[in-house]
């Protein structure tokens, strides 16, 4: 076994699996050889024996000799050719061949960003030429812009629904546009499993190429609205999603031929991929009723999207497939209408969509893009103080090898799909463009390792798609940043995130907003952090005590003492102690001051969670919990217009708007 280790380590390095990593305390950690072998094998490089490792190393060498499907570069700069293309061969009269390495061969600069067909050394490939940077905030409007971040299901509007959909979002856009906002950040709206009331987390989608079919708003497209249905303070997803699908089926059954023809015309440009999504949804509904959770639990004959069994099902259940094509059309076209309304109402950017870091292992993307996805691996996070055993998000993502083999087509499709219905995109856990923590199937999170990705290629393609769509890009950069990440992101003018709670100095004081980077988004919080009112009142501490999440060896009293000290630090930063500090049970002035703080920041864009605008004490999601906390279930207490018109909430919005303009 020891004789295998050096070749195994060589193989791991060659395929981008890091053998060592540094934890949050700066201590070097070493990945076990068993984990390296398991991860390499899952990536398609068997490493169970010395012979397998040797064959896998030979496979890597062969792949390096194979010309790429796509070369990604930047406008205006020469492009070094990869070794697989930068070579020549001489043949002597006696037939002997001599290889001539042509080191330093480059393509001349191309000035115009775009995708080009390139014929080179007998190979036909694509040259992707990215602009030097993404569109900046100043390209959309002068001055410093602001907007809210909303959880769409939490919204209440004119119509009674058990959860908010794109109709309520359209109302929210109009309300905030009238109050000076230029952007509305939204939660991920990727496709979930239709009608499944247990899989409602927006960050565990079935597909990132298509939309959550429960979100469509027929009234935005001139169709009859969905039936009025009351909902409680917490969303009953288990009951609401099946009922929503039943209501959509009733609407579909009532469509006339002209409307069906309209839907078919609108869907036609989306081609084969959309039909695959509709077929997957039809199969999922069919087999989920029999107890299957994900395509891996379907009969094996249905694992191939283009196989005879899947095609026969599509033919035999043609009307069911048409129904799911309808729900995708309804979601896509109604969300596009929201974005169009945002721009018509004067918003400079409109919707800022959210791209989840991965997809459900049993979902549609995994089914129809298997060649480009990680197999036998899930993604998560390494052990840290907040998660001593690490985190396994039970999601999958793109394989770096699969992306390269496919000419990055799945990544381009994913970015393009998001930007087709929004004015900008937030990339969740953008560090994943550089590296992801991958865990062998069935293993503990602590048995994972970092897998590197073609970072520069991926962000250049994001910049190219943002350029083509004239869209803003936000790269979520919270946490332990990989080496070499910050520079390229800044050069591409992707906005980082400056969240109030994490912007602290060496003495633990809060950093002044004037010290935030201009190319950033200033925020009072995210969906994963305590609200300002919740933090000030210690609501987050109460949850930690209730769920036994307090740091080991500490008590509620100690946490409260620490919070009281931090309240003083925060209030000093927000107001310079110009006015008396509010009591812990009076957080509303603090929420106002926090909004004014991000408004006065140097950041070109400020985004305030709706919960902070309303001075709510509860947060939408508590990381590390599933059912212990009502994640993604909370709703507004009243229609949004009514809440925004209340004097206290109106004053908070005005404080943020005026601070941006000063």
WOGITA-V989751 format. One record per backbone hydrogen bond with DSSP energy under -1.0 kcal/mol. NH is the residue of the N-H (numbers start at 1). CO is the residue of the C=O. Records with the same first field share a line. If there is no record, write none. Layout:
NH: CO  CO
This chain:
4: 1
8: 4
9: 5
10: 6
11: 7
12: 8
13: 9
14: 10
15: 11
17: 12
18: 450
21: 29
23: 27
26: 23
29: 21
31: 19
36: 32
37: 33
38: 34
39: 35
40: 36
41: 37
42: 38
43: 39
44: 41
45: 40
53: 49
54: 50
55: 51
56: 52
57: 53
58: 54
59: 55
60: 56
61: 57
62: 58
63: 59
64: 60
65: 61
71: 126
73: 128
75: 130
76: 110
77: 74
79: 107
81: 105
85: 82
86: 82
87: 85
88: 100
90: 98
92: 96
95: 92
98: 90
100: 88
102: 86
105: 102
107: 79
114: 129
116: 127
118: 125
120: 123
123: 120
125: 118
126: 69
127: 116
128: 71
129: 114
130: 73
134: 492
139: 136
140: 137
141: 137
145: 604
147: 606
149: 608
150: 185
154: 151
155: 152
164: 153
166: 215
169: 165
170: 166
171: 167
172: 168
173: 169
174: 170
175: 171
176: 172
177: 173
178: 174
180: 177
181: 176
182: 146
184: 350
185: 148
186: 352
191: 207  210
196: 193
204: 201
206: 191
207: 191
212: 189
215: 212
220: 217
221: 218
223: 218
229: 160
235: 633
237: 235
240: 236
241: 237
243: 239
244: 240
245: 241
246: 242
247: 243
248: 244
249: 245
250: 246
251: 247
252: 248
253: 249
254: 250
255: 252
260: 256
261: 257
262: 258
263: 259
264: 260
265: 261
266: 262
267: 263
268: 264
270: 267
271: 268
274: 270
275: 271
276: 272
277: 273
278: 274
279: 275
280: 276
281: 277
282: 278
283: 279
284: 280
285: 281
286: 282
287: 283
288: 284
289: 285
291: 288
292: 287
295: 362
297: 294
298: 295
302: 299
303: 300
307: 304
311: 307
312: 308
313: 309
314: 310
315: 311
316: 312
317: 313
321: 317
322: 318
323: 319
324: 320
325: 321
326: 322
327: 323
328: 324
329: 325
330: 326
331: 327
332: 328
333: 329
334: 330
335: 331
336: 332
337: 333
338: 334
339: 335
340: 336
341: 337
342: 338
343: 339
344: 340
345: 341
346: 343
347: 342
349: 182
350: 182
352: 184
353: 424
355: 426
359: 396
360: 205
363: 360
365: 206
367: 363
368: 364
369: 365
372: 369
373: 370
374: 397
378: 439
379: 395
380: 437
381: 391
384: 387
390: 387
391: 381
393: 379
396: 359
399: 372
403: 399
404: 400
405: 401
406: 402
407: 404
408: 403
409: 406
412: 408
413: 409
414: 410
415: 411
416: 412
417: 413
418: 414
419: 415
423: 351
425: 472
426: 353
427: 474
428: 355
430: 476
432: 429
433: 430
434: 431
435: 431
436: 451
438: 449
439: 378
441: 376
443: 440
447: 444
448: 445
449: 438
451: 436
452: 16
453: 434
455: 453
458: 454
459: 455
460: 456
461: 457
462: 458
463: 459
464: 460
465: 461
466: 462
467: 463
468: 464
469: 465
470: 466
471: 466
472: 423
474: 425
475: 495
476: 427
485: 482
489: 485
490: 486
491: 487
492: 488
493: 490
494: 489
495: 473
496: 519
498: 521
500: 523
502: 499
504: 502
505: 509
508: 505
511: 503
515: 512
516: 513
520: 518
521: 496
522: 605
523: 498
529: 526
535: 531
536: 532
537: 533
539: 534
542: 538
543: 539
544: 540
545: 541
546: 542
547: 543
548: 545
549: 544
554: 551
559: 555
560: 556
561: 557
562: 558
563: 559
564: 560
565: 561
566: 562
567: 563
568: 564
569: 565
570: 566
571: 567
572: 568
573: 569
574: 570
575: 571
576: 572
578: 575
586: 583
591: 587
592: 588
593: 589
594: 590
595: 591
596: 592
597: 593
598: 594
599: 595
600: 596
602: 513
604: 518
605: 520
606: 145
607: 522
608: 147
610: 149
612: 609
613: 609
614: 610
616: 611
621: 527
625: 622
631: 629
632: 620
633: 630
635: 233
636: 154
640: 156
643: 639
644: 640
645: 641
646: 643
650: 646
651: 647
652: 648
653: 649
654: 650
655: 651
656: 652
657: 653
658: 654
659: 655
660: 656
661: 657
662: 658
